[in-house]
Amino acid sequence: MRVVVQRVKKASVEVGNSVVSFIDLGMVILLGIEINDNENDIDWTTKKLSQLRIFDDESRIMNKSLVDVKGDVIVISQFTLHALTKKGNRPSYIKAAKSDYAKKIYQKFLTSIETRINKKPKAGIFGADMLVKIENDGPVTIFIDSKNKE
């Protein structure tokens, strides 16, 4: 499971000409699901995200978590995070989970993050062509990989 998380002042997701999700202060989580991701990846990743101290405290030091600031979350499924670019110029997505399995893991991820932050996450529409508008705060952008816990 690969995640790109961005601290945002606001963010939205549009499908067609309709806004399907909107948040103010919080995180946008771009979620790449791999073919062998499972409950352990979900648990580890959602725990890490909910406790990640990337929000400023009173001294403007990144010392607060999403829970501490009562922030919101938008989770966007993004298979392209598993792009392999070693050969040629056309990325391969062979490690990305197939749609049916990815959707199941995505739904479990949404449930897990909701439990951890005590707030219903916002989401895109799985498999849709989305326009994601992000007002990255900082900018703060972090990459997390459940298979490479650095």
N, C-alpha and C positions, 0 to 999 in steps of 0.2 A: 504494500500500500504506500503510495506516494502522495504527499500533500504539499501544496504551496499555500501558505497562509499569509494573508496581508492584513495588517492593522489598518482599519479604515475609519474615516469620519462619516462617510455614508457610502452606500452601494445599492445598486438595483440590478434586476434581471428583467429583460424584455424578451418576449416571444411574439413574433409578428409585430404588431404595434401596441401590444398590451404589456404593462408592467405586471409581472407575476410575483415579484418579491422586492422588498425595499427594507433597508435598515439604516440607522444612524450609527453611532459609535459601536464598533465591534470588529469582527473578523469576517473576511471572505476566505472560505476554504475551498480550494480547487483540489478535488479528490480523484486520484488515479487508482483504479482497482486492477490488480494483477490476477492472473489466472489461478494462482494458489493462495490468494488472501483468504483469511478465515476469521473466526471469532477472536482469536488471540491478537491479530493485527488490528481489528476494530477496537478492542479493549485498550491495547497499548496506545494507539494513536489518539483516541478520544480522551484518554486520561492525560496524555502529554499536552494536547491542545487546550483542555480546560484549565490546566495548571500553568501554562506557559506565561511567564511574567514579561509581557511586552507592552504593557500600558503604564503610562507615567504616574508616579506618586506625586505628592505635594511638592517635592524637590525636583521635579522633572526628570526623575530617574526611572527607567523601565523596571518597575518593581511590583506591579499589580497584574493579576490575571484577569481573564474575561469575567470570571465569577465575581471578583472583587469590584470591578467597575460596572457590573450588571449590564454588560454589553450583549449585543445581538450577534447572530451568526447567519451567514448565507452559505450553504454547501452546494457546490456545483460539481457534478460528475464530469471528469475530463480524462478520457482515455489517452489523449495525446501526451500525458505525463510519462507514459511508458514507451515513448518513441525510441527506437534504436536507430542511431544515425552513423554508425561506424562505416558502413559500406554505402557508397554512392551518395546521391543527393535526395533520394526519396525515402522518408522515414518508414520504418517497419513497425507495426504495432502488434507483432506476434505475441508479446508478453502481456498485453492488455487482456483483461477478462472479456469473454463473449457477453453480449448484451443481457441475456436472461440471468446469468450468474451475477454479473456486475450490478444489475438492478436490485437483486436480492440483497447483496452486500451493502449497497448504497442505502437501502431502506433500514437495514440493521444499524448502519453507521448513524443515520439520523436519529434513531431511537436511543442509541447509546450516548450521543452527544447531548440529547435532550435531558437524559437522566443525570449526566455529569454537571450540566450548567443550570439545571432546574428551570429551563426555558425552552419553549418550542423553537427549533431552528427554522429558518426560512430556507427555501430551496429553489433551484431551477426546475425545469421540466426534463426529466431523464430522457436523453436521446434527441432532444429538440435542438434546433438551431437557435442559439441564444445570443443576445447582445448583453454583455456584462459590463456595467459601468461602475468603476471603482475609483473612489477618491482616497488613494493610499496616503495614510498619515505617517509622516516621518521622512522618507518612506521606510516602512518596516515590512520586509518580505523575507520569509523563512521557508526553507525546504526541509521536509521531514520524510524519512523513508523507514517504514517499519521493519524492513529486511536489513537495514544498515543503520543501526541505532548509534549514531555519532553524537 
